[in-house]
Structures are given as C-alpha cells and as structure tokens.
Amino acid sequence: MEDINSALKRLFGFDKFKGNQEKIIRSLLAGKNVFVIMPTGGGKSLCYQLPALISEGTAIIISPLISLMKNQVDFVRGVSTNSSIAHFLNSTLNRHEIAQVREDLLSGKTKLLYVAPESLNKQENIELLQSIKISFYAIDEAHCISEWGHDFRPEYRRIHPIIENISGNIPVIALTATATPKVQQDILKNLEIQDADIYISSFNRPNLYYEIRPKPKDEFALNKELIRFINNHKDRSGIIYCLSRKKVEELTETLVVNGIKALPYHAGLDAVSRANNQDMFIREEIDVIVATIAFGMGIDKPDVRYVIHYDMPKSLEGYYQETGRAGRDDGEGLCIAFYSEKDMEKLEKFLTDKPVSEREVTQQLIDETISYAESSQCRRKTLLKYFGEDYEQENCGNCDNCLHPKPLIEATDAVRDFIEMVIETKEQYKAPYLINIIRGEATSEVKTNRHHKLELFGVGKDQPENFWKAVARVCIIKNLLRKDIERYGQLKLTQEGAEYVKRPFPIQVPMDRNFEDDEQDNAPSASGAAAATDPVLYSILKDLRRQTADREGGLPPYVIFEDRSLVDMCIQYPITEEELKNVTGVGVHKAQKYGKPFLAAIKSYVETNNITRPQDLVIKSVVNKSGLKVFIIRSIDKKLPLESIAESKNMDMDELITEIESIVSSGTKLDLSYYIEETIDPEHQEEINEVLMDMETDDIDEVLEELGEDEYSREEVRLMRLQFLTKYGQ
C-alpha cells in the first residue's frame, strides 16, 4: 500500500495533512472504526477519499444528498485519469447508467461508490454490494442519525442492520460537522461503533463574525435593511436562509426587482431548477441564493462572504451548519441573524400536534436557540459550549456581544444562590423552572412540588428574569453546572460548582438582551419616533401632521400619516408625489390628499441643510403573485368571518390582521363592521373609538394602557383601529 503522505501529494497536491486528518486516515487503514467531528471546511471528505483510493476494494460512501454525491464524484474523477474510479447510485440514473455502475463495480475499477440511505435499502443493490469486496463504509453527515440532530432522517437509523447484512466486520467511519454530546452518543450507539477512535476537531471558526439583530416588525423595513447590506457587499457571494418556501420566493423576487442577482432554492422546486440555481451560484452568475434548509449540506463554495438568517433556525446545530457555509476559504465570513420572539412563538405553535417525545425534543432545541439569541455573552463561547467545547478567551473580538459589550452586573451571590437551588431541588430541573422558584413565581408546578416552601423561594425577586437567565448561562459556561445529556436540559452540579458554593469568587454577568425593547428602539414601528434617523425633520413633520389633522376637523394626527410613515419620510426624504408613494403606509389616495405640504416641507429642509437623499435605498415593492391581498379584500367584501379567511390561507389571526393593516395603510378601504358587530361588545367599541379619537399616536400598547389591558384585548383594539382608519383616514 502506498504511503499516505506520498499519496496526499500525488493525488491531491498537498504537502501536509490538516489537523487530525493523518491520524484519522491511519486509524481507518488499520481496520478500526472511526468517528470524526470536524467543522465545515476542515477537510472531512479527504479522510475517506484518500484511504479509499489506496485501499483494496470499494469504499461505500453513504450520503444524504444527490447534489453532494455529484460534486464529490466529479472531484474524485478530477484527481484520476479513470472516470470509473468513482460512481454514485441513486434515483437519477437511467438503466444504461446503472448497468455501467454495476459493470465497473464488479470489475474492481470503482474505488468509491456514493449511495443514498434509501438506495441502500433496495434488495438489488444489497445483492450487488454482497458480490464485491468492500474496503470500508463512510457515513457522511452522520448527525442525520439522531433525532436530536438538525437534519434527522429516519432512513439513517436503518444503516447499521443493512451494512451488517451486506458484509459484517467491515470498518466504519462516521463523519459530521455538527454534533452535541447527545448527538455523538446517538451516532455511536445506533451504528454500534462504541469502540471507535474518536477525533473531535475544534468547532471554532475564528474568521466568522456572529451577530444577532432585532427583526423589524415591518417587512418593508427588514427588506430595506437586507438590500442596504447586500449593496454594501456588492459582487460578494451570500446565502439568505428563510424557514418557508413562500418567503424564499417572495424575498427573491423583492431582491431581483431591486437590482440584485438572486435565485431561490427550496424542496418545492423541481430537481433541474434546483441544480441549475445551485450551479449558477457556484459559477458566480448570481450573487445571492435565497434558500430553505434544503440548501447547505455539502455545498462546496469556499468564498461565501455572508450568511443571513431572515428567520432564526429551529436549532443551534442548524444555525452552526448554515453559518458554516461562510468563509470556508478562511476569508471574511459575516453571519447575521434576525431574531424576534414572535417568530420563535410561531415555531412553538407548530409543536402542538406532534407526539409528546418529539415535541419535547424540538422544544429543547428551540429553547437553546432562544437562549443563544438573547444572551449577551460572547457568541463564540456560547456556541462552542453547546458542542461541548470550552473557549478560554473572555472576548473573541469577532461577535456583536464582544465588540459592543453590555455593562457587567455583580452576580457572585446570585450564582451561589442559583447553584444552591439546583442542589436543594435534587438536580432534577431545567433552568426556566429554577428561575421561577428563585424569583418567587408560585406556578402550579412549583406549588405541586412544594418548592414555594423552600428557603430560597423568592430570594431573587428583585432581579428581572433575563438577569437570572444570564446567571444560569454563566454557571454553565464556567462549568459550575452542566446540562444532563440523557435528561436533556436538567442542570447537574459539577465538582467546580460544589467548590464554588464553599469558596465563591467574584463573577459578573452581562444582562441578557430584551429584543422586544430592541425592536422598539431600532425598527420603524407604529410609535417610531425613536427610530427616526432625522429627529429634526421628524419634529417638523409631526407639527405639520397635527396642523393638517386640525384642518380636517380635529382628526387624530395618525389618521393623516401613521408614525411609521413619518419615520420612513425621514429616511427617504421624498420630494415628489411618486416618491411619497414609496413610503411605508402611504397609498395613492393619501399621497394625493395630504402629500403636498409634507413634500414642500421636506424639499425645503433638504435644500436648506444640503442633504444627499439616499434614493438608491428606495425599495421597490413586488406585486404579490399569490394574490393574498386580493383574496383578503374579496373575502371581506363577501363578509366572510376572519377566522375562515385565516384558516383558508393557513394563517393565524395575528398574521391576518397584520396583512389587513398593510392593505388599509396603502389606501384601500375595508369594511370590517360586519365582523366587529358580531365579535366585539358595543360598549368596548364605543370606548375604543373614544380613545382612538383623543390620542395623538396610533401605538397599540399606548391605546391598551389607556383602556386597561385587563379588560380589552390587543386583537379587538387592532380591529377597531382598522375600522377607525377606514372611516376617517381614507
């Protein structure tokens, strides 16, 4: 057998191995089972490609994606003069191609055969593999075995009995880029390779910058932020991940009409379209791919400069895997994610119909994602800890929390109290439950367990919930507590934690972020004075709005232009009626009826202050091809119940009302009186109308505060506001 160092040079052109590659290859060639955990870009593929090429027989590579197989086969053929050296066996092959694969396998020409787990199940393929000499099995993306992994595939669970049936006692190498301690256990147990040599490379990608941004409630504002970012990184490749196919299509179209070369990628596209869009991205014919999680595993494009999560993923493993697409060449990699509590609540709603065990697993994964997003700790430290790795530096210098740290709060006593609470409750509970006890929240579960009788009950009631979340997190990061692997999320005492209780040392924590507050501060919203980029102009326009409202018979000012519209005027500086129509919440009618004095005021302000207007950031809207808005308008004209409208489009009421608000803001009249009369108490209608008439702002929270939140729901206030705007503002 050829020496592996000379083979490395001859076949791949490298002078030396990277990281653990040499040790991994030598273990596999020695006939041992091997488990490899190596981050994206670390060189996993070479760990089985090289030994396969120099070993007797054929290596069977089990891979989850057809696109990945093709890329790998093309690569291996590129290092050899023999095209038969590598094949894939999957559903895309015709009869002639299958026959060629069989012939090359039986003749011993093929050194690597890539198969999907589904293809491995077919009897004819089992019989074929039984008739050839197999050097080893390589199971790529091995995290797919575990239900705790982000890409769980039931077919992976059947791999072990199948390969045992084909040929027992053959070495197995399992490889993954993401695996928590729990997932690692699952992989080893399911493949029955507990005796494997385990090689875990650092999960740290020092070239990646991690940032979590509050997600604007207004979609227009979010799209504008995205387009501004992409335009600031022109001619650089980027990936934007969305959770739904619909959002992928809508966002792609918005980017395209605004001059950005983008294409969609999701499982709803046919195979030809997916392959074509992927190839165009790899060939740099487009700059941006907008995708669901269907795009990612095995995509080999080293110069992706940014990965943006339009929606937060469902798990930290998914987040790590997807952000790992950036900067694989060790160059710049910007990883930006937009986070909102409402998005995570939507994910949690989808769990209600799932089996209990699956629901619990998924809920824990979502909780970890929320914890990461809201934390003010170093992103890198938190992320690596999740994968069982300690990051020693206090400040990584390459994440939002480290570059813009929040003030530290003394927490020495709080940490000790929290650890003692873990001890008093017999190490049986997760952090949220323990926080309830320590803050004095006598929930039904707390009362049932009689934990409201504990001495520490309520000892931390003076501190907010996010402070205690930060305390719990710092306990884990400093290894004073650990999360139990088998009972996922339960906090257990470590030796270091026991020592801390006896001899505490000073600890400070940064307060976790409150994203609801961040949204109000940073995103154009209904109460968006704070969001105005030009407070002087904002003040001028507010005064003008009040004067206009007085001339219109004493209407509330927001009926003329909503607060968010004024905020957007301070960003765009419109000076023509056409430009005014591009402002959030301004339709043709409002532009014509109220626009003239506002345009004159803005023009005078721009000229006086010599302001350069950012016209390149005026975002073009896309006609909603789905016809959702038309459908809603027609349904309301037919006086259909809103619940029925929402159900027919698979929306919840909150989403439907948001869509109706958008329709009304753009100048379309919608008569909701038929529904309001049926669902809202007449006295409530009268009270809400009176408050809306008297208030200067249209902020729902302020209206509710004035009315009293205990008596009035947010939904009924939003509906009455819509009716009010239709009556007086159109």
ABEGO torsion letter per residue (X at the ends): XBBAAAAAAAAAGBABBBEAAAAAAAAAAAGBBBBBBBBBGAGAAAAAAAAAAABBEBBBBBBABAAAAAAAAAAAAAABABAAABBBBBAABBAAAAAAAAAAAAAGABABBBBBAAAAABAAAAAAAAABBBABBBBBGAAAABAABAABBAAAAAAAAAAAAABBGBBBBBBBABBBAAAAAAAAAAAGAAABBBBBBBABBAABBBBBBBBBABAAAAAAAAAAAAAAABGBBBBBBBABAAAAAAAAAAAAAAGBBBBBBBAABBAAAAAAAAAAAAAGABABBBBBAABGBGBBBAABABBBBABBBABAAAAAAAAAABGAAGBBBBBBBBBBAAAAAAAAAAAAABBAAAAAAAAAAAAAAAAAAABABBAAAAAAAAAGBBBABABAGABAAAABBBBBBBAAAAAAAAAAAAAAAGGABBAAAAAAAAAGBBBAAAAAAGAAABAABGAAAABBAAAAAAAAAAAAAAGABBBBAABBGBBBBBAAAAAAAABBBBBBBBBBBBAAAAAAAABBBAAAAAABABAAAAAAAAAAAAAAAAAAGGBBAAAABBAAAAAAAAAAGBABAAAAAABBGBBAAAAAAAAAAAAAAAAAAAAAAGBBBBAAABBBBBBBAAGAAAAAAAAAAAGBBAAAAAAAAGBBAAAAAAAAAAAAAAGBBBBAAAAAAAABBAAAAAAAAAAAAABABABAAAAAAAAEAAABBAAAAAAAAAAAAAAAAX
